[in-house]
Amino acid sequence: EPDPKIKISVSGKTDNKEFVFEKDFILDYGGPYDIDEISGGLVFVGNGIKESEYGINDFKGLNLKGKWAIVQNLAGKLPSEIESKLPNEVQKKYGSGTEKRRIIEKNIKEEGGIGIITILPNFKVSTWNRNVMKNHYQYSLINSRSGLNPREYSMPRIFLDSSMISYVFSNERFNPFDLANPYKTFELKNRQLTLHKSYQQSTIKTENIVAIIEGTD
């Protein structure tokens, strides 16, 4: 299960700051179990939508290879400015939060991203149910070890507390929650984020049940 020692460090040209697990961020899935550290630059990709046929491509002009993708509201409703450009049959693809997440993860993976950072304007880590997070984390971890992954998590997913966002975007020309038009994608300059992972051993109780099935010896 996730260890309280998990941390994030964000570094710039002249500063470096560490963030605390379950206080500043939560980790919904940490990526491959055998990798202790994941590090890369940061790119804000808006809503992470790629529907070029309808004039929408949040990745256009960005270099995401080997970097973290910062996404607004990963599983939430599409913003009206995007939805209005899409025909009904395309909108339906994004109707389910789970399906929307899968599409965005696929887009990010195709662009070479190494992980997803989700930001919400009023998200507080303190309100997150730890048991839900623990179950998500264990479930994806156990299944990825065995080669099975029903949740289809393909890369690490971090949810930032809203208090972290101002620091991450400090010294940038744009902040997605301060702009009159927040839908502008850009690469954060001189910013590197490292996820330092750690795990605790947990015991899962099991019982052996012996039964005779009718018709067998």
Salt bridges, closest charged atoms under 4 A:
GLU1 OE2 - ARG130 NH1 3.97
GLU1 OE1 - LYS134 NZ 3.44
ASP15 OD1 - ARG191 NH1 3.38
GLU18 OE2 - LYS7 NZ 3.12
GLU22 OE2 - ARG130 NE 2.50
ASP24 OD1 - LYS23 NZ 3.50
ASP28 OD1 - HIS136 ND1 2.96
ASP28 OD2 - ARG157 NH1 2.86
GLU37 OE1 - HIS196 ND1 3.05
GLU51 OE2 - LYS93 NZ 2.79
GLU83 OE1 - LYS77 NZ 3.04
GLU99 OE1 - ARG102 NH1 3.58
GLU105 OE2 - ARG101 NH1 3.28
GLU105 OE2 - ARG157 NE 3.77
GLU110 OE1 - LYS50 NZ 3.39
GLU110 OE2 - LYS106 NZ 2.72
GLU111 OE2 - LYS50 NZ 2.98
GLU152 OE1 - ARG102 NE 3.42
ASP161 OD1 - LYS124 NZ 3.83
GLU187 OE2 - LYS67 NZ 2.67
